[in-house]
Structures are given as C-alpha cells and as structure tokens.
C-alpha cells in the first residue's frame, strides 16, 4: 500500500506539481495563486492516498461525533491543532478540512520535511513554515511570514503541539496518550492571529503498535483504523495561550483515555 502510493506520488505527483509550478511561472501567477494551487494538489493526493489506504490496506476512518461537513459555516479559518503520529496525520487533517469545505491550510513543520523530495517542494510552494524548534530568530520569522500569508489567503494554519511524533517512551507530565505540548509555536500563532477560533482534532488509532517497523519515525500508520473527532474552541482571548493549550491538551488526553486509549478496539 505504502509503496504503491509512493510510486504514484513519485511518477505522477511530481509531474502534477511541476506542471502547476511551470504554469504559474509562464502565466506570471501571483504567489497567492501558487499557494492555493499547492493546497488543491495536497487535497487531491490526500484523497488518493486515503483511497489506496482504504481499498488496498483496509484502513478505516470513523468520525466520533459530528461529520466535518457540520463545521460551523463562517467560523473559520482556524488555528488547527491535533495529536501527531507521523505523515498520516497531515493526510487525515487535510481530508477533514476538505470535507468541511476549507481544505486550504498552511502548516508549521520541522525543517527536515523541507528536504523531502516531493512533500518538501509542495510545502514550500504551499507556504509552510519550516522551523528547527530551538527558539532561533529564523523560526519566529518563518512562522510570522506564514501567518501573514495565511491571513491574506484566508487559509487555516496547522500546528502539532507535541512537536514530534508520538512514542509512549516520551510520555511525561502525567499525560497518558499524548506527549506534553510545546507552547512556543502555538503562542506565536495566537499572538499573530488573535481573533481566530481553534479547531482541535483528536485522532485515536486502532490496532495500535508504535513499535512496528518505521512507525516510530511516523512513516507508516500505527494501526489499520483511526477514529477522529473535532471541536471548535473560542480564541484564547485574555487567557495565557500556554495555559489555554495545557487545558485543551488535558481534555484531549482525557477523551482518549475515556475511549480506551490507543490500542486494539
């Protein structure tokens, strides 16, 4: 399944992306057009990846609670946060936002993603913020530029507060099913986009095995099925963004615990 998707992505996806980039240059399209074209490319490939995962790999997506199409109209664009296992969470959140009719988003990502052959090129075109996460000024500027462009484009912004893929050996601070959140990126997002509501996405993998080959690196899905739920939360307002994130993240952890955590169910 994974090899088939990667084969199609390398052969067809690269050509698709390169043609969009060439068309933009030949037609002198503005950067905003290129970013939105990259977002459409991302939605297309997320849907294709999901189709292959479902039909070839048997992976299931179940929405716990309302379907994404029931997201309140006019309440976005959002600051989107979610728990994180690897590349598949980007696909899952892309699908959720696309189902809601708001599939355009700008992610905050580790610098290493920018060096990936196809995804790195796509996310550069998309206008992602690539960060090292050591509080360097370049990180702050990258996030600020991305937030400004997202505001101009009316796009969502996405950040995974854990900052890295989940592994049970990294648990701490009393969390049972998510890693402790890092406040810096979320705090900056709120400071740059203070009026935005927060869309919190919770994902729970079934048949969970974090020690499966390459799962710890976020390369393969850690289970054959995933349950997803979402909540639209008001902006932090006067509440400290770090305290706000801690409170929301404890709720995510409690919800996962109430559902039985990640595992065979």
N, C-alpha and C positions, 0 to 999 in steps of 0.2 A: 504493500500500500504506500508506504513512505517513499520507496524507491520509484514507484510509478509516478507519484506526484512530483518528485524531484526531477524525473526525466522530462515530464511535460513542462515543468517550470523552466528548466534549462533550455529546452528546444523552442518551445512556443512562447513561454512567458517573457524570456529575454527579447525575442523578436517583437512581441507586443509592446513591451516597454520602450525599446529602442525606436520603434516606429512613432510612438507618441512624442518622444523627445525630438526626433527629427522633424516631425510635423510642426511642433511648437517653434523650432528654430526657423524653418522655412517660411512659416506664416507670421513670424515675429509676435507670437502669442505672449501676453504678459505672464509674469511669474505666478500670479494667482490662478490663471488657467492651467498652467502646468501642475500646480499643486492639486487642483481639483481633478485633473486627468489622472494623476497618480493615485488619488483616492478611489476613483472609479476602477482603475486597474486592480487595486488592492481588494475591493469588494468582489470583483469578478473571480479573482484567484482564490479568495477565501471561500466563495461558494463552490468552486470546482474542487478545492481541497476537501471541503466538507462532504461533497457528493462522493468522492472517492473513499473517504473515511467511512461513510455510511454504507455504501454498496459493496466495497471490496473488503474493508476492515471490520464492518459490523459495528462501528461506533455509533452510539445513540446520544442525542441531546434532548434533555427533558427540561422544560421550564417549570420550576416550582413557583406557583403563583401566576400573576398576570403574564400574558404574552407580551413581547416587546412592542407589538403594534399598539398596545394600550398605553404606551408612554404618553404623558400629558402633552397635548399639542401646544406649541408655543413656549414650553418651559425651558427649552434648550437654546443655544448649545450649552454643553455641560463641561464641568471638570469631571472626568471619568476615572474612577479608581476601581481596582479589582485585585483579588489574590492571584498568585502567579506560580505556574509550574514550568513554563517554557514558551516556545514559539506558538503552541496551540492556543494559548490564552489570547494572543493577538488575533488569531483567526476567529475564535469564539466571540470576542467582543466586537470584531468587525461585523460578524453575522448578526449579532444582537442589534447593533446600531443600524445596520442596513434594513432589518426587519421593522425597525421603528421609523424608517424613512429619514434617518440622519446619519448616514454611513461615513460622512467626511470627518476624519479626526487627525490630529497631529500628536504623535507620541513623544514621550521622553524615553530615551533608550541609552543603554550602555554604549560606549564608544566602539566596542568590539563589533557591534552589529553593523556599523558603517563600513566595515571591511569585508562583510559578507558579499559574495559575487552579485547576487540579484536583489535580495532584500535590501542590502545596503544602498544600492543605486536607487531603488524605488523609494526608500525612506528619505534619501537626500532630496530627490525630486519632490517628495511629499512635503518637505519642510520640517522633518523631525529634529528634535534637539538631542544631539549626541553628547553625553556627559561622562566624565571619568569618576565623578562622585567623591572628590576629595576637597570640596569647597573652593576649588580654584576659580578665579575670576572668569575664565573662559566658559565654565559650566553655567555660571549665572547669566552671562551674556547670551549663551545659546538658548537657554530657557526663555529669556526675555524676548529674543527675536522670534522664537516660535510662538509665544503667546500673542505677540503683536500681530503676526501674520494670521494666526487662527482667529483673532478678533476681526481682522479685515475680511477674512473669507467666511465668517460665520460658521467656523468649524469647531468641533469638540476638541478638547485636549485630553490625552490619556497618560496617566502615570500609575505605575505599580508601586505602591508604598513600601513593599518589602525590599525593593531594590535588587533582588536576586531571586533565582528560582527556589521554590520550597524544597527543603530537606529536613526530615524530622530531627536530625542531629544538630540543626541550627536553632531549634526552638529555645525560647527563653522568655523571661519576664512574665511567667505564668500563662503564656499562650499555649494552646494545645493543638491547633490545626492550622495556624498561620504564623509566619515569622513576625517578630516585633517590627512595627512600621518605622521607617526613617522619615523624619519630619521636614527635612530641608527642601526637597523638591515640591512637596505639597504646599508648604508655607509660601514658597515663592509664587506658585501658581495662584494661590488665593490673593496674595498681595498684588499681582498683576491683573487678575480677573476677579475682583472682589464681589461683583454682582451675580456671578454665575452659581446656579444650583449645582449640587454634587450628585452624580449618578454613581451609586455604589453597586458593583456587580460581584456576586458571590458565586464561585464555582466549586462544586464538590465532585471529585472523580470517584467512580465506582471501580471495582476490581483493581484497587489501588496497589501499586507496587513501586515505591520510589527507588528501589534498588535494581529495577530492570535495566538491561543494557542501554546506556546513554540517557535513561530517564532523568538521572541526577543532573545531566547537563541541559535538560529541557529540550532535547532533540526529538524524542518520541513521546506520545501521550502516555501518562501513567495509568491509564485504565481504558476499558472498552466503552464506557459510557460516562456522561457527565450531566449533573443537574445544575441548572443556572437559575439564579433569581436576581432581581434588581430592585433598588429603591431610589427614589428621587428625594434628596435631602436639601433643606434650605441652605443658603450660603452661611459660612461661619459667623458673619456679621461681626459683632464685638468680641466674640469668643476667640481665645487664642487658637490659631489654626492647629498647633501641635496638640493641644488638649482636645480639640474637636476631633482630630484624626484618631487619637487614642480611644476616645469614647466610641466612635463609629467602628473602629477595628476590633474592640472588645465585643461589640454586638455581632460582627461577622464571625468571630471565633465562637461565641455562644450559639449562634444559629447553626454553625457546622457541627458543634457538639450535640445540640439537640437533635440533629438529623442523623447522628451516629458517626460523625466524622468521615474521613476518607477511608474507604475500605470496600469490602465485598458485600454489597447490598443492592 
